[in-house]
Amino acid sequence: MIGRATKIITGAIGVALVAAFSLGLSHSISTGFAGFRGGLPFAIITVFVLALIGYDYWEDCIRRKDDDGSSSGR
């Protein structure tokens, strides 16, 4: 089993790499041939997906869980 600190570090690196790629691609589409209006739907989708990635990272790596899988605050 992977330790908690390792999960936090590798998860943060993964989130940062995906975010850098997605935001760079969104920026490239919006400033390129498609223009701002053409790239806006992709930018909205990108922000939504990054929010989902951030929530999944928080849920899997940051939030503490008991051995049975339930959160410790409940």
Secondary structure as GFF3:
##gff-version 3
##sequence-region A 1 74
A	DSSP	alpha_helix	4	31	.	.	.	ID=ss1
A	DSSP	alpha_helix	35	57	.	.	.	ID=ss2
A	DSSP	pi_helix	58	62	.	.	.	ID=ss3
###
